[in-house]
Amino acid sequence: MRIRTTAATATVVGALALSVLAAPSAQADGRHGDIAITKVTVNGGKNVVIGTSAVKKFSVTVQAKDNSGIESADIVLKGPSFGILDTSDIKCSGSTCTAKFTVDPKVDLYYSNGVAGNWYVDAWVDANDGDFVWTEKAKSFKLQRASRLSVNAAPEPVKKGKTITVTGKLERANWETFKYHGYGSQSVKLQFLKKGAKSWATVKTVKGSSTGTLKTTVKASADGYWRYSFAGTASTPAVSSTGDFVDVK
């Protein structure tokens, strides 16, 4: 299984993959008979997040209905930069067909960050009586570069009314170097959890540097935890740092 990333090489590895794409792509959306796709679920409804080394496994389920029952399915995933994921591991039971995907960032992503973002499921389902249905973009999901966020609040302890400096860094997986690099110029929320409280309160929004570093100051008012929280983008998932406790004297 591999993701292709250029127009010139927008093909899929393996004879099965080529046969999967050959018939449906010429048809666009269409159907024969009373078969219908009723539901598509990717990764249990969660975005697909991939880091720099760990293999990611996830499933895509396609539910369909036909009066003769469902025989088989072809399921292909398509994304930015001509990214394509296909699999031969598809099994149908009852009205549900499940495709299992395995993505190794060091093998299947073709050293490209450009394939991160909005992806779609193309599905072809065959019924036992010869009916079929083909739907492009049957479901959308995000394939994202894993993110991480750090924080440090200092000094600790600090006198009430004095200045606390809160630093940190927002990073995300780079599929070209297989390392985490700073995610620059992003807006990140500085949040505070007062000792004994149950919910975080946003104090301010901080704009990161071009290398993803974060720095701001606040006045010490009470004991509690400080953290940074990033809302995420299409290519990068939301992430919050762990809380850093500051004792205010």
Secondary structure, 3 states (H helix, E strand, C coil): CCCCCCHHHCCCCCHHHHHHHHHHHHHCCEEECCCEEEEEEEHHHCCEEECCCCCEEEEEEEEEECCCCEEEEEEEEECHHHCEEECCCEEEECCEEEEEEEECCCCCCCCCHHHCEEEEEEEEEEECCCCEEEEEEEEEEEEEECEEEEEEEECCCECCCCEEEEEEEEEEEECCCCEEEECCCCEEEEEEEECCCCCCEEEEEEECCCCCEEEEEEECCCCEEEEEEECCCCCCCCEECCCEEECEC
